[in-house]
């Protein structure tokens, strides 16, 4: 049972990357999925969250730092969530983590404030994103 991120790498400023968060051993369909990132020497921050597929409040919430540039989508057939990152800047350089929460009582905005990995149902190992010319 695990979450695995992939798709990280190095990209030039202004470029795009798509990160994947794939679940094995459980159905991601029922989970809210959040992405966090942590840059060297900085605190971990939540960036974008998608509610579970069965949540009546079916939405994606993004923090100010990535709104309009980062989007989330689900592929229930592949049991995965994708983070599309556009217009990347060097400030987006970080290790990116995905987290999954089963029937959370918190709204997406609150889930993104919960940066402690032990507070989530599942937490991935992270994937490095480097934005540099």
NORJOUR-V635587 format. One line per field, one symbol per residue. burial: I if it has 9 or more other C-alpha atoms within 8 Angstrom, else O. A space follows every 10 residues. Layout:
# NORJOUR-V635587
burial: ???
This chain:
# NORJOUR-V635587
burial: OIIIIIIIOO IIIOIIIIII IIIIOOIIII IIIIIIIIIO OOOIIIIIII IIIOOOOIOI IIIOOIOOII IIOOIOOOII IIIIIIIIII OIIIIIIIII IOOOOOOIIO IIOIIOIOOI IIIIOIIIII IIO
